[in-house]
Every structure is written in C-alpha cells, then in structure tokens.
Amino acid sequence: MEHFDLIVIGSGPAGRRAAIQAAKLGKSVLVVERRTRLGGVSVHTGTIPSKTLRETVLNLSGWRERGFYGLSYRVKKEIEGKDLGARLQKTLDYEIEVLEHQFARNGVRTFAGEARFKDDHHLVVADQNGDEHLFGFDFAVIAVGTSPFRPSNIPFDDHTILDSDSLVAEPRVPRSLTVIGAGVIGIEYATIFSALDVPVTLIEPRESYLDFIDREIIEEFSHDLRKRGMTIRLGAKVDRVEKDAQGWAITILTDGRQIRSDMLLYAAGRMGATSDLGLETCGVVPDERGRLKVDPATFQTDVRNIYAAGDVIGFPSLASTSMEQGRIAALHAFGASMPPAPEFFPYGIYAVPEISTVGLTEQQVRAQNIPYECGVARFRETSRGHIMGLQSGMMKMIVSLETRKLLGVHIVGEGATELIHIGQAVLNLGATLDYFVENTFNYPTLAEAYKIAALDAWNRMPRTKPIAEVMDEPEIELTRRKVAGKAGA
Ligand SMILES: Cc1cc2nc3c(=O)[nH]c(=O)nc-3n(C[C@H](O)[C@H](O)[C@H](O)COP(=O)(O)OP(=O)(O)OC[C@H]3O[C@@H](n4cnc5c(N)ncnc54)[C@H](O)[C@@H]3O)c2cc1C
C-alpha cells in the first residue's frame, strides 16, 4: 500500500490548487480522478466549455457589432452545432495540457479511478478495469464537485431534454429553447442562445432571480433581455415535461400552461457528488443535497484530517473561489501560514450581457443601516462605449456617506467581468471614491465609467473640497459633460 501526505479526490479547480500547494510545501501528493482526463467539471462541462461557447456565439453572430450594423448583422449567416463545437475541443485540449504539465512540474502523482473512503486514513480506488487499489493518507481533500440534479419528472434524453453537461457534449442550435431555472447556469445559456436569435423562454419558480445581485442591475438586465424578445416567466412552477409525437419538449406548468420547444435545458440545481464516496466509513456527514459542512476559515470537516473544498461545500460554487479554498485547505493541513482571506470576492455571470459584482448591494447596505450614496455611469456616456456602438451597460457604485469608502460596485454590460477588478482592488484596499475622482484613466476606455460613477455619487455627497482641486481642467470639462444632465453637475 502506498502512503501519501495528502490525497486529493477530484482534479477540478479546488483539487488542483490543493495538490499543487501541498507539493510546493514539499509533501507527497496523489490526485485521484474518475474521469479519463484531468480538469473537473470546470474544464469538461462547466466554466471553460460554457465560456468558449459564449465567445464562439458572440464572434460568429457578430453580436458585438450589432450596435453599429443593426440587429440583422451576422458574421456567419448559418451557425450550426459543429461551429459551436470546433473551438471547444481546442480550448479543452489546451487547458488539460497546461494542467498535466503543472502536475508533472510539481511532482504531483495522479491516478485514474473512482475513489471511496475505507476509513479516515485509507482510500480505495477502483480503476477502469474494476481493480481496486488501496492508498493511505495523513490528510485528504474532498474536491469532488457536483453533478446536475436530474429529477424524475423530467425525461432527460440528452438530445432534446438536456442538463448543462449534455448541452456541451454535442452542442446544436435549436429552433427554440426552454430553460428551466434562472440561476447562473440557466441565465448564461438562455442569453447565449438568445444572442443566436433562438427564441428562448426562461422559467423560474420564484418571483425573482439572481437575488444576490443588486436589484437595479437585474432590472437593467431583465429590460435588455425582454427588449430582444426573450420570455421570462417568473413564479412559474413546472409540473412535468413530456415529449410530443414530433419529438418537441412540452413543459407543463402547475397552472396548466404549456411551452413547446425544440430543446429544453434543465438547469435547476446541482447535487454534491458524494453519494458513492463511502463517507459513512470516515465520519464525514453530507447534507440532503450531498454537500459537506466545513469550517469556513480552514475548510476542515468535522473529521480533523479530512478537508473539503470547491462546489461540494456549496455557495459560491465558482471556479475562482474553489481554487482559493483548495489552497487554504492545503496550507492549513500542513501548518503553513495563511494570508487572511480578502473580505470581498468578485462574482462574474457570463450572460449576454455580462454581470459582475463585488461588495455590498444597495439592498444589503440598507439592511445594515449604513448611510450611503450611489453613483451610476452608463457605458454610452463613455467615448469607448460610442466607439464600440454600445447601446446598453451600466455601472453602479455604492459609497459610504460617513467614510467616503467604496462599499460595492455592480456592473452589467460589455467587459463587466474584467472591469470589476478595479473596483475589487479599491474595495479590498479600503480606499474612498476619491481614488476614482483624482486618478487619470486611459482614454477612451470603459473603465472611465468608474470616474463617471464616482463623480455622479460625489455630486450628491456633502462637499469636502471643490471639484477643481481634485481634477485637471480639461478632465473636468470632459467628465462634467458626461455626468451633466444626469446629476446636474
Ligand atoms: C455550466 C457551468 C458554467 C460555469 N461557469 C463558471 C464561470 O464562468 N466561472 C466560475 O468561476 N465558475 C463557473 N462554474 C462553476 C465551476 O465550474 C465550479 O465552481 C468548479 O468547477 C468547482 O470546482 P471543484 O474543484 O469543486 O470541482 P469540479 O470542477 O466539479 O471537479 C470535481 C472532480 O472530481 C471528480 N470526482 C468526483 N467524484 C469522484 C470520485 N469518487 N473519485 C474520483 N474523482 C471524483 C469529478 O470527476 C470531477 O472531475 C460553472 C459551472 C457550470 C456547471
């Protein structure tokens, strides 16, 4: 029996980072992965495939140019499934190659097979031939992620009625699409297909969606989607799904209404992939959705030498946060010093248009009774926005009235997931809105929206110093013209 300082189950972002961090501390590390190739959901069916599909759709459809050339503009007239798939394979191959190289460079061993616990210091791994191998460990990180939830009232066939895994396995362009579940995954795919001019109906049982995002951003986003013809049915509960004689998916709602579509994506939840892990043998107890409870600072489960990280521990279920959790778990296991986790992490939703957010929403600020002011900038107020032909997109900034510190930044529109990192830096460094007012931004950029939004808030806040003291004259003129009309500068 081979023994390792650390065994990691799962090679997604959490497992990968835990393994490499432990190897960098000089520990012997084994990663067990049941798929034939490394990378996890992130590389094979989640983050990378969905973002590659999105990029392909935006490029081939000419989406980014439609502001100038009209709604009928297309780079490729007939976009087919094979067009969507072509870029996917290349991207995946590259990602996996990078990962394999990273493991090899750091001396991380890998083993292909399905792992289950034998007890709290041993793991049994069944390889592809069904042969079982026993490994011992001092520490383990459970980084098994999640699988799509497939309820019994949905007759999945992975061609017409799919989950997010089967959607990317053989992508096709449907004549119409119903998406059940307005969570991040449902929203992303609904808007990606809508950008291909596929009629999309989005169904959500709750009366609102993406509740962790600032409501004003969601209002703007919903307006955008409805304007381009997407149907959003909130408060609509699905009774069942059937297939009719022509092979169309029929979604039957509890109020009797029916929606017929060429393709149906079920994206209402995921389950922790823990059912076959033999957790009962090591003392770790999953919840009813297969998720594991951990100490949020160390990622230790109730069994002190077993850690869990990534989607298997629940919110926020992002590749970005999963990596950090895996790294912290490995640092803690081997007693290495851990930097304090930043208070705020960014959230990116790669819908069309993108949404990204960091810090407190206006709803959270109100709930905490923090005196605040908001500043808003529309992308069409920036010269870059004009050049790009942007018709929509906005940034909302929330600032403390007492300290002038930035409390939150919320963006919907082109480049939101990149732009947010400026706000993230200012927020986590505890800086004030004066940073944006006093600093020079590249021109023309969408990042200028920060300055416009900051000035918009500044205009409504109690004065500490006259604006002329904090800006160059030409800059005042330029920015004032943009902010005027809106804030009455
Ligand atoms: C459609 C979609 C789009 C997404 N888009 C984004 C995005 O844009 N940005 C973002 O940050 N996040 C995104 N995510 C989320 C992101 O993919 C996850 O947060 C991330 O993959 C979680 O990483 P992980 O390490 O926890 O597990 P995973 O990536 O799920 O990997 C877990 C691995 O464990 C393996 N495994 C499971 N059980 C066993 C076992 N018993 N033995 C051996 N191996 C096992 C699995 O085969 C899998 O490879 C998206 C997810 C989906 C589904």
The ligand as a Gaussian input file, in Angstrom:
#p B3LYP/6-31G(d) Opt

LIG

0 1
 C      -22.257000      25.350000     -16.926000
 C      -21.346000      25.880000     -15.860000
 C      -20.729000      27.101000     -16.032000
 C      -19.875000      27.601000     -15.048000
 N      -19.279000      28.809000     -15.248000
 C      -18.426000      29.299000     -14.322000
 C      -17.746000      30.524000     -14.529000
 O      -17.927000      31.181000     -15.541000
 N      -16.882000      30.974000     -13.596000
 C      -16.651000      30.273000     -12.452000
 O      -15.833000      30.723000     -11.626000
 N      -17.264000      29.096000     -12.217000
 C      -18.154000      28.602000     -13.128000
 N      -18.784000      27.407000     -12.920000
 C      -18.537000      26.700000     -11.672000
 C      -17.233000      25.908000     -11.717000
 O      -17.211000      25.029000     -12.804000
 C      -17.118000      25.181000     -10.424000
 O      -17.187000      26.107000      -9.376000
 C      -15.821000      24.415000     -10.323000
 O      -15.675000      23.500000     -11.358000
 C      -15.782000      23.679000      -9.000000
 O      -14.560000      23.064000      -8.873000
 P      -14.333000      21.824000      -7.942000
 O      -12.867000      21.649000      -7.853000
 O      -15.113000      21.964000      -6.706000
 O      -14.976000      20.574000      -8.681000
 P      -15.214000      20.094000     -10.148000
 O      -14.668000      21.024000     -11.157000
 O      -16.642000      19.755000     -10.186000
 O      -14.352000      18.761000     -10.239000
 C      -14.628000      17.656000      -9.431000
 C      -13.915000      16.441000      -9.997000
 O      -13.997000      15.391000      -9.053000
 C      -14.128000      14.157000      -9.751000
 N      -14.726000      13.165000      -8.856000
 C      -15.955000      13.183000      -8.288000
 N      -16.127000      12.107000      -7.519000
 C      -15.004000      11.380000      -7.608000
 C      -14.583000      10.147000      -7.040000
 N      -15.361000       9.471000      -6.205000
 N      -13.356000       9.691000      -7.339000
 C      -12.550000      10.374000      -8.183000
 N      -12.891000      11.538000      -8.750000
 C      -14.104000      12.047000      -8.454000
 C      -15.046000      14.519000     -10.901000
 O      -14.908000      13.588000     -11.958000
 C      -14.548000      15.902000     -11.273000
 O      -13.569000      15.825000     -12.289000
 C      -19.638000      26.859000     -13.884000
 C      -20.254000      25.617000     -13.700000
 C      -21.097000      25.120000     -14.678000
 C      -21.742000      23.777000     -14.472000

